[in-house]
Amino acid sequence: MNARAYAAQYRQTAVSSAVLEASPQQLVALMFAGFRDRVQLALASLERGDVARKGQAVNEAIAILGGLEGALDHEAGGTIADGLQSLYDYLQRRLTEAHLRNDAAAFREADALVAELQSAWNAIAPAAPAP
């Protein structure tokens, strides 16, 4: 195994451990961070001309949005949950468009929107530190 493979294995183990030990609030924080990582990877892949990796990163980011959307409690969350669902739908469309059109600005927009959500989420989360 080479150094990159060891690093990837370590990273995967660290992420798996964080997920297993996380509270529901921390899981959402992990999902926001994972989404942003994937969007930034898609943007970097676009800049390098790595179409396959860009597509994979976009698909992973969209899957994370699906998980966030699935975690919404519309009964308890009311209009906030409805607004988040609309935002997640918008982000899915923007990522798809960004991928198809090689639109770096759309990737940056998606990242910035989730950065705002992430910041707000971390501000209201319980005292446990978010990753």
N, CA, C and O atoms as CSV, one atom per row, in Angstrom:
chain,resi,resn,atom,element,x,y,z
A,1,MET,N,N,0.837,-1.176,0.000
A,1,MET,CA,C,0.000,0.000,0.000
A,1,MET,C,C,0.887,1.247,0.000
A,1,MET,O,O,1.903,1.282,0.694
A,2,ASN,N,N,0.516,2.255,-0.763
A,2,ASN,CA,C,1.312,3.478,-0.787
A,2,ASN,C,C,0.803,4.480,0.258
A,2,ASN,O,O,-0.212,4.243,0.913
A,3,ALA,N,N,1.509,5.583,0.401
A,3,ALA,CA,C,1.184,6.578,1.424
A,3,ALA,C,C,-0.207,7.160,1.230
A,3,ALA,O,O,-0.917,7.396,2.207
A,4,ARG,N,N,-0.607,7.394,-0.013
A,4,ARG,CA,C,-1.945,7.946,-0.268
A,4,ARG,C,C,-3.030,6.975,0.166
A,4,ARG,O,O,-4.044,7.384,0.732
A,5,ALA,N,N,-2.824,5.710,-0.092
A,5,ALA,CA,C,-3.810,4.705,0.297
A,5,ALA,C,C,-3.934,4.643,1.813
A,5,ALA,O,O,-5.039,4.532,2.344
A,6,TYR,N,N,-2.797,4.714,2.512
A,6,TYR,CA,C,-2.835,4.728,3.979
A,6,TYR,C,C,-3.556,5.976,4.492
A,6,TYR,O,O,-4.356,5.893,5.424
A,7,ALA,N,N,-3.277,7.110,3.893
A,7,ALA,CA,C,-3.920,8.356,4.305
A,7,ALA,C,C,-5.431,8.289,4.074
A,7,ALA,O,O,-6.211,8.724,4.920
A,8,ALA,N,N,-5.838,7.746,2.932
A,8,ALA,CA,C,-7.269,7.611,2.640
A,8,ALA,C,C,-7.940,6.658,3.613
A,8,ALA,O,O,-9.059,6.907,4.064
A,9,GLN,N,N,-7.258,5.569,3.936
A,9,GLN,CA,C,-7.814,4.603,4.888
A,9,GLN,C,C,-7.949,5.248,6.272
A,9,GLN,O,O,-8.964,5.060,6.943
A,10,TYR,N,N,-6.949,5.993,6.697
A,10,TYR,CA,C,-6.990,6.680,7.988
A,10,TYR,C,C,-8.135,7.685,8.012
A,10,TYR,O,O,-8.884,7.756,8.986
A,11,ARG,N,N,-8.272,8.466,6.936
A,11,ARG,CA,C,-9.330,9.468,6.844
A,11,ARG,C,C,-10.696,8.810,6.932
A,11,ARG,O,O,-11.579,9.310,7.630
A,12,GLN,N,N,-10.884,7.692,6.232
A,12,GLN,CA,C,-12.161,6.982,6.260
A,12,GLN,C,C,-12.459,6.442,7.654
A,12,GLN,O,O,-13.601,6.501,8.109
A,13,THR,N,N,-11.457,5.924,8.325
A,13,THR,CA,C,-11.630,5.411,9.685
A,13,THR,C,C,-12.001,6.541,10.634
A,13,THR,O,O,-12.874,6.380,11.486
A,14,ALA,N,N,-11.344,7.678,10.488
A,14,ALA,CA,C,-11.639,8.831,11.339
A,14,ALA,C,C,-13.070,9.314,11.131
A,14,ALA,O,O,-13.767,9.629,12.096
A,15,VAL,N,N,-13.509,9.373,9.879
A,15,VAL,CA,C,-14.874,9.800,9.580
A,15,VAL,C,C,-15.870,8.796,10.139
A,15,VAL,O,O,-16.867,9.188,10.745
A,16,SER,N,N,-15.616,7.518,9.946
A,16,SER,CA,C,-16.516,6.487,10.454
A,16,SER,C,C,-16.635,6.569,11.976
A,16,SER,O,O,-17.733,6.448,12.520
A,17,SER,N,N,-15.528,6.771,12.653
A,17,SER,CA,C,-15.542,6.901,14.112
A,17,SER,C,C,-16.331,8.122,14.542
A,17,SER,O,O,-17.105,8.054,15.496
A,18,ALA,N,N,-16.147,9.231,13.856
A,18,ALA,CA,C,-16.873,10.456,14.193
A,18,ALA,C,C,-18.375,10.259,14.033
A,18,ALA,O,O,-19.154,10.732,14.860
A,19,VAL,N,N,-18.784,9.570,12.984
A,19,VAL,CA,C,-20.209,9.326,12.742
A,19,VAL,C,C,-20.793,8.428,13.822
A,19,VAL,O,O,-21.887,8.693,14.320
A,20,LEU,N,N,-20.081,7.375,14.189
A,20,LEU,CA,C,-20.578,6.447,15.202
A,20,LEU,C,C,-20.744,7.103,16.564
A,20,LEU,O,O,-21.635,6.735,17.329
A,21,GLU,N,N,-19.895,8.064,16.867
A,21,GLU,CA,C,-19.912,8.711,18.173
A,21,GLU,C,C,-20.731,10.000,18.200
A,21,GLU,O,O,-20.867,10.610,19.261
A,22,ALA,N,N,-21.270,10.424,17.086
A,22,ALA,CA,C,-21.910,11.731,16.973
A,22,ALA,C,C,-23.364,11.711,17.455
A,22,ALA,O,O,-24.086,10.723,17.318
A,23,SER,N,N,-23.747,12.841,18.020
A,23,SER,CA,C,-25.153,13.071,18.356
A,23,SER,C,C,-25.883,13.455,17.062
A,23,SER,O,O,-25.235,13.726,16.051
A,24,PRO,N,N,-27.207,13.481,17.079
A,24,PRO,CA,C,-27.927,13.922,15.867
A,24,PRO,C,C,-27.499,15.317,15.400
A,24,PRO,O,O,-27.385,15.560,14.199
A,25,GLN,N,N,-27.263,16.225,16.339
A,25,GLN,CA,C,-26.824,17.571,15.965
A,25,GLN,C,C,-25.448,17.533,15.310
A,25,GLN,O,O,-25.191,18.249,14.342
A,26,GLN,N,N,-24.568,16.693,15.846
A,26,GLN,CA,C,-23.228,16.579,15.272
A,26,GLN,C,C,-23.268,15.900,13.905
A,26,GLN,O,O,-22.462,16.216,13.031
A,27,LEU,N,N,-24.199,14.970,13.720
A,27,LEU,CA,C,-24.328,14.327,12.405
A,27,LEU,C,C,-24.687,15.350,11.331
A,27,LEU,O,O,-24.143,15.317,10.227
A,28,VAL,N,N,-25.594,16.247,11.656
A,28,VAL,CA,C,-25.957,17.292,10.696
A,28,VAL,C,C,-24.735,18.172,10.413
A,28,VAL,O,O,-24.484,18.536,9.264
A,29,ALA,N,N,-23.983,18.509,11.451
A,29,ALA,CA,C,-22.765,19.309,11.264
A,29,ALA,C,C,-21.776,18.569,10.361
A,29,ALA,O,O,-21.152,19.178,9.492
A,30,LEU,N,N,-21.633,17.252,10.566
A,30,LEU,CA,C,-20.753,16.448,9.711
A,30,LEU,C,C,-21.245,16.447,8.265
A,30,LEU,O,O,-20.446,16.483,7.328
A,31,MET,N,N,-22.550,16.407,8.095
A,31,MET,CA,C,-23.108,16.399,6.733
A,31,MET,C,C,-22.857,17.736,6.039
A,31,MET,O,O,-22.510,17.768,4.858
A,32,PHE,N,N,-23.032,18.836,6.767
A,32,PHE,CA,C,-22.727,20.149,6.181
A,32,PHE,C,C,-21.250,20.209,5.776
A,32,PHE,O,O,-20.920,20.651,4.676
A,33,ALA,N,N,-20.369,19.764,6.668
A,33,ALA,CA,C,-18.929,19.788,6.366
A,33,ALA,C,C,-18.618,18.883,5.177
A,33,ALA,O,O,-17.832,19.253,4.305
A,34,GLY,N,N,-19.229,17.703,5.138
A,34,GLY,CA,C,-19.003,16.785,4.030
A,34,GLY,C,C,-19.493,17.356,2.715
A,34,GLY,O,O,-18.840,17.205,1.682
A,35,PHE,N,N,-20.641,18.012,2.751
A,35,PHE,CA,C,-21.174,18.653,1.544
A,35,PHE,C,C,-20.182,19.685,1.028
A,35,PHE,O,O,-19.844,19.707,-0.155
A,36,ARG,N,N,-19.720,20.544,1.941
A,36,ARG,CA,C,-18.793,21.605,1.532
A,36,ARG,C,C,-17.487,21.027,0.998
A,36,ARG,O,O,-16.931,21.535,0.024
A,37,ASP,N,N,-16.999,19.970,1.631
A,37,ASP,CA,C,-15.783,19.316,1.130
A,37,ASP,C,C,-15.986,18.817,-0.297
A,37,ASP,O,O,-15.115,18.987,-1.149
A,38,ARG,N,N,-17.143,18.198,-0.556
A,38,ARG,CA,C,-17.412,17.649,-1.903
A,38,ARG,C,C,-17.549,18.750,-2.931
A,38,ARG,O,O,-17.065,18.609,-4.055
A,39,VAL,N,N,-18.203,19.854,-2.568
A,39,VAL,CA,C,-18.354,20.968,-3.516
A,39,VAL,C,C,-16.990,21.590,-3.810
A,39,VAL,O,O,-16.697,21.930,-4.956
A,40,GLN,N,N,-16.168,21.738,-2.796
A,40,GLN,CA,C,-14.831,22.288,-3.017
A,40,GLN,C,C,-13.974,21.336,-3.861
A,40,GLN,O,O,-13.160,21.777,-4.672
A,41,LEU,N,N,-14.166,20.035,-3.660
A,41,LEU,CA,C,-13.469,19.051,-4.492
A,41,LEU,C,C,-13.958,19.126,-5.938
A,41,LEU,O,O,-13.161,19.027,-6.870
A,42,ALA,N,N,-15.257,19.300,-6.123
A,42,ALA,CA,C,-15.801,19.438,-7.480
A,42,ALA,C,C,-15.210,20.666,-8.162
A,42,ALA,O,O,-14.847,20.616,-9.337
A,43,LEU,N,N,-15.117,21.755,-7.429
A,43,LEU,CA,C,-14.538,22.983,-7.984
A,43,LEU,C,C,-13.067,22.785,-8.343
A,43,LEU,O,O,-12.623,23.205,-9.412
A,44,ALA,N,N,-12.321,22.152,-7.457
A,44,ALA,CA,C,-10.902,21.878,-7.746
A,44,ALA,C,C,-10.757,20.947,-8.943
A,44,ALA,O,O,-9.861,21.123,-9.769
A,45,SER,N,N,-11.640,19.959,-9.035
A,45,SER,CA,C,-11.615,19.027,-10.168
A,45,SER,C,C,-11.946,19.736,-11.468
A,45,SER,O,O,-11.358,19.441,-12.508
A,46,LEU,N,N,-12.883,20.669,-11.412
A,46,LEU,CA,C,-13.221,21.480,-12.580
A,46,LEU,C,C,-11.994,22.258,-13.036
A,46,LEU,O,O,-11.678,22.291,-14.225
A,47,GLU,N,N,-11.312,22.876,-12.094
A,47,GLU,CA,C,-10.133,23.672,-12.436
A,47,GLU,C,C,-9.002,22.817,-13.010
A,47,GLU,O,O,-8.221,23.288,-13.836
A,48,ARG,N,N,-8.916,21.546,-12.564
A,48,ARG,CA,C,-7.881,20.630,-13.079
A,48,ARG,C,C,-8.312,19.944,-14.373
A,48,ARG,O,O,-7.492,19.328,-15.054
A,49,GLY,N,N,-9.596,20.050,-14.712
A,49,GLY,CA,C,-10.095,19.367,-15.897
A,49,GLY,C,C,-10.384,17.894,-15.668
A,49,GLY,O,O,-10.456,17.126,-16.627
A,50,ASP,N,N,-10.549,17.488,-14.424
A,50,ASP,CA,C,-10.827,16.094,-14.071
A,50,ASP,C,C,-12.344,15.890,-14.019
A,50,ASP,O,O,-12.961,15.979,-12.957
A,51,VAL,N,N,-12.918,15.619,-15.169
A,51,VAL,CA,C,-14.368,15.528,-15.315
A,51,VAL,C,C,-14.944,14.386,-14.482
A,51,VAL,O,O,-15.986,14.547,-13.845
A,52,ALA,N,N,-14.280,13.246,-14.483
A,52,ALA,CA,C,-14.798,12.090,-13.747
A,52,ALA,C,C,-14.861,12.373,-12.248
A,52,ALA,O,O,-15.863,12.068,-11.601
A,53,ARG,N,N,-13.802,12.951,-11.699
A,53,ARG,CA,C,-13.776,13.228,-10.257
A,53,ARG,C,C,-14.772,14.325,-9.909
A,53,ARG,O,O,-15.390,14.289,-8.845
A,54,LYS,N,N,-14.930,15.297,-10.795
A,54,LYS,CA,C,-15.919,16.359,-10.579
A,54,LYS,C,C,-17.308,15.751,-10.488
A,54,LYS,O,O,-18.082,16.092,-9.592
A,55,GLY,N,N,-17.627,14.852,-11.411
A,55,GLY,CA,C,-18.938,14.201,-11.402
A,55,GLY,C,C,-19.173,13.389,-10.144
A,55,GLY,O,O,-20.268,13.399,-9.582
A,56,GLN,N,N,-18.132,12.679,-9.699
A,56,GLN,CA,C,-18.245,11.882,-8.486
A,56,GLN,C,C,-18.484,12.792,-7.275
A,56,GLN,O,O,-19.327,12.490,-6.431
A,57,ALA,N,N,-17.755,13.886,-7.189
A,57,ALA,CA,C,-17.916,14.816,-6.070
A,57,ALA,C,C,-19.312,15.435,-6.071
A,57,ALA,O,O,-19.924,15.584,-5.013
A,58,VAL,N,N,-19.816,15.795,-7.244
A,58,VAL,CA,C,-21.164,16.358,-7.343
A,58,VAL,C,C,-22.196,15.325,-6.903
A,58,VAL,O,O,-23.116,15.653,-6.154
A,59,ASN,N,N,-22.055,14.094,-7.354
A,59,ASN,CA,C,-22.997,13.042,-6.948
A,59,ASN,C,C,-22.972,12.830,-5.441
A,59,ASN,O,O,-24.020,12.641,-4.824
A,60,GLU,N,N,-21.791,12.861,-4.848
A,60,GLU,CA,C,-21.680,12.692,-3.396
A,60,GLU,C,C,-22.326,13.870,-2.670
A,60,GLU,O,O,-23.007,13.672,-1.664
A,61,ALA,N,N,-22.123,15.083,-3.161
A,61,ALA,CA,C,-22.733,16.266,-2.547
A,61,ALA,C,C,-24.256,16.192,-2.636
A,61,ALA,O,O,-24.954,16.523,-1.677
A,62,ILE,N,N,-24.766,15.762,-3.777
A,62,ILE,CA,C,-26.225,15.630,-3.946
A,62,ILE,C,C,-26.767,14.548,-3.022
A,62,ILE,O,O,-27.860,14.695,-2.475
A,63,ALA,N,N,-26.018,13.466,-2.841
A,63,ALA,CA,C,-26.448,12.411,-1.916
A,63,ALA,C,C,-26.514,12.941,-0.483
A,63,ALA,O,O,-27.428,12.596,0.267
A,64,ILE,N,N,-25.557,13.769,-0.109
A,64,ILE,CA,C,-25.580,14.370,1.229
A,64,ILE,C,C,-26.806,15.260,1.378
A,64,ILE,O,O,-27.457,15.247,2.423
A,65,LEU,N,N,-27.122,16.025,0.354
A,65,LEU,CA,C,-28.344,16.851,0.409
A,65,LEU,C,C,-29.579,15.974,0.587
A,65,LEU,O,O,-30.500,16.336,1.319
A,66,GLY,N,N,-29.600,14.827,-0.078
A,66,GLY,CA,C,-30.713,13.895,0.095
A,66,GLY,C,C,-30.820,13.422,1.527
A,66,GLY,O,O,-31.921,13.287,2.060
A,67,GLY,N,N,-29.672,13.166,2.161
A,67,GLY,CA,C,-29.680,12.772,3.562
A,67,GLY,C,C,-30.160,13.886,4.467
A,67,GLY,O,O,-30.922,13.643,5.402
A,68,LEU,N,N,-29.725,15.102,4.200
A,68,LEU,CA,C,-30.190,16.250,4.985
A,68,LEU,C,C,-31.691,16.443,4.814
A,68,LEU,O,O,-32.412,16.703,5.777
A,69,GLU,N,N,-32.144,16.312,3.583
A,69,GLU,CA,C,-33.577,16.472,3.312
A,69,GLU,C,C,-34.383,15.376,4.009
A,69,GLU,O,O,-35.453,15.644,4.556
A,70,GLY,N,N,-33.879,14.159,3.993
A,70,GLY,CA,C,-34.565,13.045,4.638
A,70,GLY,C,C,-34.626,13.179,6.144
A,70,GLY,O,O,-35.500,12.595,6.785
A,71,ALA,N,N,-33.709,13.941,6.715
A,71,ALA,CA,C,-33.685,14.128,8.168
A,71,ALA,C,C,-34.636,15.223,8.638
A,71,ALA,O,O,-34.838,15.388,9.841
A,72,LEU,N,N,-35.218,15.966,7.717
A,72,LEU,CA,C,-36.121,17.047,8.110
A,72,LEU,C,C,-37.393,16.484,8.752
A,72,LEU,O,O,-37.969,15.508,8.272
A,73,ASP,N,N,-37.809,17.110,9.830
A,73,ASP,CA,C,-39.059,16.759,10.512
A,73,ASP,C,C,-40.055,17.881,10.217
A,73,ASP,O,O,-40.070,18.906,10.899
A,74,HIS,N,N,-40.880,17.675,9.198
A,74,HIS,CA,C,-41.801,18.727,8.760
A,74,HIS,C,C,-42.868,19.020,9.803
A,74,HIS,O,O,-43.363,20.144,9.886
A,75,GLU,N,N,-43.223,18.030,10.590
A,75,GLU,CA,C,-44.236,18.249,11.611
A,75,GLU,C,C,-43.695,19.161,12.709
A,75,GLU,O,O,-44.348,20.133,13.088
A,76,ALA,N,N,-42.521,18.854,13.211
A,76,ALA,CA,C,-41.930,19.657,14.289
A,76,ALA,C,C,-41.289,20.930,13.739
A,76,ALA,O,O,-41.286,21.962,14.410
A,77,GLY,N,N,-40.750,20.863,12.528
A,77,GLY,CA,C,-39.998,21.989,11.973
A,77,GLY,C,C,-40.828,23.030,11.264
A,77,GLY,O,O,-40.372,24.157,11.068
A,78,GLY,N,N,-42.033,22.677,10.876
A,78,GLY,CA,C,-42.940,23.631,10.229
A,78,GLY,C,C,-42.330,24.340,9.045
A,78,GLY,O,O,-41.765,23.716,8.146
A,79,THR,N,N,-42.455,25.669,9.057
A,79,THR,CA,C,-42.002,26.461,7.910
A,79,THR,C,C,-40.478,26.436,7.761
A,79,THR,O,O,-39.963,26.590,6.654
A,80,ILE,N,N,-39.761,26.245,8.863
A,80,ILE,CA,C,-38.305,26.159,8.758
A,80,ILE,C,C,-37.914,24.912,7.968
A,80,ILE,O,O,-37.063,24.977,7.081
A,81,ALA,N,N,-38.533,23.783,8.291
A,81,ALA,CA,C,-38.252,22.544,7.555
A,81,ALA,C,C,-38.646,22.696,6.088
A,81,ALA,O,O,-37.934,22.231,5.198
A,82,ASP,N,N,-39.776,23.347,5.839
A,82,ASP,CA,C,-40.206,23.568,4.455
A,82,ASP,C,C,-39.199,24.433,3.698
A,82,ASP,O,O,-38.880,24.161,2.541
A,83,GLY,N,N,-38.703,25.475,4.362
A,83,GLY,CA,C,-37.712,26.349,3.740
A,83,GLY,C,C,-36.410,25.614,3.455
A,83,GLY,O,O,-35.802,25.801,2.402
A,84,LEU,N,N,-35.982,24.771,4.402
A,84,LEU,CA,C,-34.767,23.990,4.182
A,84,LEU,C,C,-34.944,23.005,3.036
A,84,LEU,O,O,-34.029,22.809,2.236
A,85,GLN,N,N,-36.107,22.391,2.953
A,85,GLN,CA,C,-36.350,21.463,1.841
A,85,GLN,C,C,-36.256,22.201,0.507
A,85,GLN,O,O,-35.666,21.695,-0.447
A,86,SER,N,N,-36.831,23.384,0.447
A,86,SER,CA,C,-36.743,24.179,-0.785
A,86,SER,C,C,-35.295,24.543,-1.103
A,86,SER,O,O,-34.879,24.509,-2.261
A,87,LEU,N,N,-34.531,24.891,-0.071
A,87,LEU,CA,C,-33.122,25.218,-0.282
A,87,LEU,C,C,-32.340,24.001,-0.766
A,87,LEU,O,O,-31.525,24.114,-1.681
A,88,TYR,N,N,-32.582,22.839,-0.162
A,88,TYR,CA,C,-31.882,21.630,-0.583
A,88,TYR,C,C,-32.238,21.275,-2.028
A,88,TYR,O,O,-31.371,20.847,-2.790
A,89,ASP,N,N,-33.492,21.447,-2.406
A,89,ASP,CA,C,-33.910,21.206,-3.797
A,89,ASP,C,C,-33.182,22.170,-4.746
A,89,ASP,O,O,-32.697,21.769,-5.804
A,90,TYR,N,N,-33.117,23.427,-4.351
A,90,TYR,CA,C,-32.420,24.434,-5.160
A,90,TYR,C,C,-30.946,24.067,-5.315
A,90,TYR,O,O,-30.392,24.136,-6.413
A,91,LEU,N,N,-30.320,23.677,-4.210
A,91,LEU,CA,C,-28.904,23.312,-4.253
A,91,LEU,C,C,-28.663,22.115,-5.164
A,91,LEU,O,O,-27.667,22.079,-5.887
A,92,GLN,N,N,-29.556,21.144,-5.139
A,92,GLN,CA,C,-29.420,19.987,-6.029
A,92,GLN,C,C,-29.463,20.430,-7.491
A,92,GLN,O,O,-28.664,19.974,-8.309
A,93,ARG,N,N,-30.394,21.316,-7.808
A,93,ARG,CA,C,-30.494,21.817,-9.183
A,93,ARG,C,C,-29.242,22.612,-9.563
A,93,ARG,O,O,-28.714,22.450,-10.664
A,94,ARG,N,N,-28.768,23.470,-8.655
A,94,ARG,CA,C,-27.584,24.287,-8.951
A,94,ARG,C,C,-26.344,23.426,-9.156
A,94,ARG,O,O,-25.537,23.701,-10.044
A,95,LEU,N,N,-26.186,22.389,-8.344
A,95,LEU,CA,C,-25.032,21.509,-8.517
A,95,LEU,C,C,-25.094,20.774,-9.845
A,95,LEU,O,O,-24.079,20.617,-10.522
A,96,THR,N,N,-26.273,20.329,-10.212
A,96,THR,CA,C,-26.433,19.648,-11.495
A,96,THR,C,C,-26.086,20.599,-12.640
A,96,THR,O,O,-25.364,20.231,-13.566
A,97,GLU,N,N,-26.606,21.821,-12.569
A,97,GLU,CA,C,-26.300,22.820,-13.595
A,97,GLU,C,C,-24.803,23.148,-13.606
A,97,GLU,O,O,-24.193,23.257,-14.670
A,98,ALA,N,N,-24.226,23.302,-12.424
A,98,ALA,CA,C,-22.799,23.624,-12.331
A,98,ALA,C,C,-21.962,22.532,-12.981
A,98,ALA,O,O,-20.990,22.809,-13.684
A,99,HIS,N,N,-22.351,21.303,-12.738
A,99,HIS,CA,C,-21.616,20.175,-13.321
A,99,HIS,C,C,-21.759,20.160,-14.835
A,99,HIS,O,O,-20.769,20.024,-15.555
A,100,LEU,N,N,-22.968,20.298,-15.313
A,100,LEU,CA,C,-23.207,20.224,-16.756
A,100,LEU,C,C,-22.593,21.393,-17.514
A,100,LEU,O,O,-22.135,21.234,-18.646
A,101,ARG,N,N,-22.585,22.570,-16.886
A,101,ARG,CA,C,-22.098,23.781,-17.565
A,101,ARG,C,C,-20.684,24.183,-17.161
A,101,ARG,O,O,-20.168,25.205,-17.615
A,102,ASN,N,N,-20.057,23.370,-16.300
A,102,ASN,CA,C,-18.725,23.723,-15.788
A,102,ASN,C,C,-18.718,25.144,-15.236
A,102,ASN,O,O,-17.879,25.969,-15.598
A,103,ASP,N,N,-19.673,25.406,-14.352
A,103,ASP,CA,C,-19.914,26.735,-13.812
A,103,ASP,C,C,-19.325,26.860,-12.409
A,103,ASP,O,O,-19.955,26.471,-11.425
A,104,ALA,N,N,-18.121,27.401,-12.327
A,104,ALA,CA,C,-17.442,27.558,-11.036
A,104,ALA,C,C,-18.233,28.461,-10.096
A,104,ALA,O,O,-18.263,28.220,-8.889
A,105,ALA,N,N,-18.869,29.490,-10.631
A,105,ALA,CA,C,-19.639,30.410,-9.791
A,105,ALA,C,C,-20.804,29.692,-9.105
A,105,ALA,O,O,-21.124,29.995,-7.956
A,106,ALA,N,N,-21.428,28.760,-9.788
A,106,ALA,CA,C,-22.536,28.010,-9.193
A,106,ALA,C,C,-22.031,27.098,-8.070
A,106,ALA,O,O,-22.710,26.930,-7.057
A,107,PHE,N,N,-20.844,26.510,-8.245
A,107,PHE,CA,C,-20.256,25.710,-7.165
A,107,PHE,C,C,-19.974,26.601,-5.958
A,107,PHE,O,O,-20.250,26.220,-4.821
A,108,ARG,N,N,-19.428,27.778,-6.211
A,108,ARG,CA,C,-19.120,28.700,-5.106
A,108,ARG,C,C,-20.400,29.160,-4.402
A,108,ARG,O,O,-20.426,29.302,-3.180
A,109,GLU,N,N,-21.453,29.389,-5.180
A,109,GLU,CA,C,-22.729,29.788,-4.591
A,109,GLU,C,C,-23.263,28.694,-3.663
A,109,GLU,O,O,-23.693,28.983,-2.546
A,110,ALA,N,N,-23.238,27.452,-4.119
A,110,ALA,CA,C,-23.723,26.332,-3.306
A,110,ALA,C,C,-22.907,26.222,-2.022
A,110,ALA,O,O,-23.464,26.021,-0.943
A,111,ASP,N,N,-21.598,26.352,-2.140
A,111,ASP,CA,C,-20.737,26.279,-0.963
A,111,ASP,C,C,-21.063,27.417,-0.001
A,111,ASP,O,O,-21.153,27.189,1.206
A,112,ALA,N,N,-21.240,28.621,-0.500
A,112,ALA,CA,C,-21.515,29.780,0.352
A,112,ALA,C,C,-22.859,29.633,1.069
A,112,ALA,O,O,-22.976,29.978,2.245
A,113,LEU,N,N,-23.862,29.127,0.369
A,113,LEU,CA,C,-25.171,28.937,1.003
A,113,LEU,C,C,-25.097,27.939,2.155
A,113,LEU,O,O,-25.668,28.164,3.222
A,114,VAL,N,N,-24.395,26.848,1.930
A,114,VAL,CA,C,-24.281,25.846,2.985
A,114,VAL,C,C,-23.345,26.336,4.089
A,114,VAL,O,O,-23.512,25.956,5.248
A,115,ALA,N,N,-22.374,27.164,3.752
A,115,ALA,CA,C,-21.505,27.742,4.785
A,115,ALA,C,C,-22.344,28.577,5.754
A,115,ALA,O,O,-22.102,28.555,6.961
A,116,GLU,N,N,-23.322,29.307,5.233
A,116,GLU,CA,C,-24.213,30.085,6.097
A,116,GLU,C,C,-25.045,29.176,6.985
A,116,GLU,O,O,-25.198,29.436,8.179
A,117,LEU,N,N,-25.586,28.108,6.401
A,117,LEU,CA,C,-26.355,27.138,7.197
A,117,LEU,C,C,-25.472,26.505,8.272
A,117,LEU,O,O,-25.876,26.368,9.427
A,118,GLN,N,N,-24.276,26.129,7.873
A,118,GLN,CA,C,-23.339,25.486,8.791
A,118,GLN,C,C,-23.022,26.418,9.965
A,118,GLN,O,O,-23.008,25.984,11.117
A,119,SER,N,N,-22.773,27.667,9.678
A,119,SER,CA,C,-22.459,28.642,10.714
A,119,SER,C,C,-23.638,28.803,11.676
A,119,SER,O,O,-23.452,28.817,12.892
A,120,ALA,N,N,-24.836,28.923,11.133
A,120,ALA,CA,C,-26.030,29.058,11.974
A,120,ALA,C,C,-26.252,27.796,12.800
A,120,ALA,O,O,-26.581,27.872,13.984
A,121,TRP,N,N,-26.072,26.638,12.173
A,121,TRP,CA,C,-26.264,25.365,12.873
A,121,TRP,C,C,-25.278,25.238,14.030
A,121,TRP,O,O,-25.659,24.859,15.137
A,122,ASN,N,N,-24.036,25.549,13.775
A,122,ASN,CA,C,-23.016,25.449,14.817
A,122,ASN,C,C,-23.286,26.431,15.952
A,122,ASN,O,O,-22.959,26.148,17.105
A,123,ALA,N,N,-23.879,27.579,15.638
A,123,ALA,CA,C,-24.173,28.580,16.656
A,123,ALA,C,C,-25.301,28.132,17.589
A,123,ALA,O,O,-25.321,28.514,18.759
A,124,ILE,N,N,-26.242,27.324,17.082
A,124,ILE,CA,C,-27.367,26.895,17.917
A,124,ILE,C,C,-27.196,25.492,18.476
A,124,ILE,O,O,-27.997,25.055,19.302
A,125,ALA,N,N,-26.169,24.785,18.039
A,125,ALA,CA,C,-25.943,23.412,18.494
A,125,ALA,C,C,-25.599,23.405,19.981
A,125,ALA,O,O,-25.113,24.403,20.513
A,126,PRO,N,N,-25.853,22.276,20.651
A,126,PRO,CA,C,-25.463,22.160,22.058
A,126,PRO,C,C,-23.970,22.392,22.241
A,126,PRO,O,O,-23.222,22.452,21.265
A,127,ALA,N,N,-23.550,22.519,23.457
A,127,ALA,CA,C,-22.182,22.901,23.780
A,127,ALA,C,C,-21.100,22.006,23.202
A,127,ALA,O,O,-19.952,22.436,23.096
A,128,ALA,N,N,-21.429,20.766,22.822
A,128,ALA,CA,C,-20.428,19.858,22.274
A,128,ALA,C,C,-19.841,20.458,20.998
A,128,ALA,O,O,-20.589,20.926,20.140
A,129,PRO,N,N,-18.522,20.451,20.861
A,129,PRO,CA,C,-17.888,21.055,19.679
A,129,PRO,C,C,-18.240,20.288,18.412
A,129,PRO,O,O,-18.261,19.057,18.395
A,130,ALA,N,N,-18.515,21.041,17.358
A,130,ALA,CA,C,-18.798,20.442,16.053
A,130,ALA,C,C,-17.485,20.202,15.347
A,130,ALA,O,O,-16.527,20.947,15.550
A,131,PRO,N,N,-17.423,19.154,14.503
A,131,PRO,CA,C,-16.172,18.872,13.774
A,131,PRO,C,C,-15.854,19.942,12.756
A,131,PRO,O,O,-14.840,19.853,12.064
